[in-house]
Amino acid sequence: MPRLSVWLIRTALGFLAVGFALGAVLLGGRGLGGGSWLPHLLPVHAEFLLVGWTIQLVLGVVYWILPLSRSGAERGSPVLAWAAYGTLNAGVLLAAFGGALSTPSTLALAGRGLETLAASALAVLAWPRIREARKGM
């Protein structure tokens, strides 16, 4: 398994654990009459689970499982792949905490842009392997 896939999946599992913990705090706080700060955790909880866990896990598995190119190019540029990893995680954190501010925040918008950029970069890396695998069908 490529090192990038390992780190994408490990980070996804970390977001899963933190997202579940935030969900437990939200449920416990609701039952115990939590404070006014509690609703601010909902966007962080949702972002960590929907993008931080789900999308990151999918991207990690896709990067690993797609067939290698027959033309000799393994998985594309490792620099671009690692940049996408960093960009994705920065985007998740910006979008989560930008949403927690509960104001029209440029942080959340910037986070979404970074997430889109990271997913696009990994799609660019995967596309030649998808196209080549499809030719063999």
N, C-alpha and C positions, 0 to 999 in steps of 0.2 A: 504494500500500500504506500503511495507517495506521502512524503512528510506533510505536504500541504493538506491532503485529505485527513490525515491524522489530526492536525491542528484545527481544521474546520469542524470536524466531528467532536473533538474534545471541547472546543469553545461552545459548540451548540449544546452539548450536555451541561456545561456550566450555566448557560442562559436558561436551560430547562430547570435546573435546580433553583436558581435565583427567582425565576418566574413562578415556580410552584410555591416558594417561600413567601413571595409577595401576595400570591393568591390566598395563602393561609392567613396572612396578616389581614387582608381585606375581609375575608369571611369572619375571622375571629373578632375583628374590630366592629364589624356590622352587628354581630350578635351581642357584643358587650357595650354597644353605644359608643363607638370610637370617636375620636376627635375630628375637627374640621379639616385636618391634613390628610385624612384617609382617602377622600376621592382623588387626590393628586397622585396616588399610587396606581390608579387604574390604567392610565396610558403607559406607564412604565411596565406594568405587568403584561399588558397586551403586546407591546412592542417586543419585549424580551421573548415571549412565547411564539408570536406569529412570525417575526422576522429573525430574531436572534437564534431561536431554536429551529423552527421548521425550515426556513429558507436556507439557513446555513448548513443544516444537516443534508438537505437535498443537494446543495452545491458541492459539499464534500464527497458525497457518494457519486455524483455525476462525474466529478473530476477523476475519481478513482476508477469507476467501472466502465467508462466508455472504452471501446477498443483502441489500441494504439495505432497510429498511422502507419501505413505500409511504406510511405515515402521516406521513412527514417526519422521524421520529427516526432519525438516522443509525445509530449503533452503541451507543447508550445513554450513560450517564454516563461521561465520560472520567476523572473523579476516582475512581469505583469501579473502573474498568478498571486504572488505574495503581496503585491500592491493592492490587488483586489481584496485579499483577506483583510488587510489593514483598513482599507476604505470601507468595507462592509461593516466591520465592527465599530469604526468611528461613526458611521451613519446610524447604526442601531442606537448607540449611546446618545448621539445628538438628537435623534428623533424621539427617543424615550424621555429624555429630560426636558427637551423642548415642549413636548406634550404635557409634562407634569407642571409646567409653569402656568398652564391654563390661560394663556394670553395668546393672541395671534403672534406666534413666535417665528422668527426667521431660523431659529435653531432646528425646529422640526422640519421646516422646508429644506434646509441644508442637509439634514440627515437623510431625508427621502432621496434627495439628489445623489448623495454619496452611495446610498444603497443601490439605486438604479445604475449608477456608474460601475459599481463593483459587479453586479449581476451581468451587466453588458460585457464587461471585460472577461469574465469567465465564460460567457456564451461565445465570445470571439475566439477564445482558446479552444473551446469544444467543437466549434463549427467544422473545422477541417476533418476531424475524426468522425463526426456524424455524417458528413457528406461522403467520405470515403467508405464508411460502413454501408451506406445506402447503395453505393455503386455495386458493391459485392452481392447485393440481394438478387 
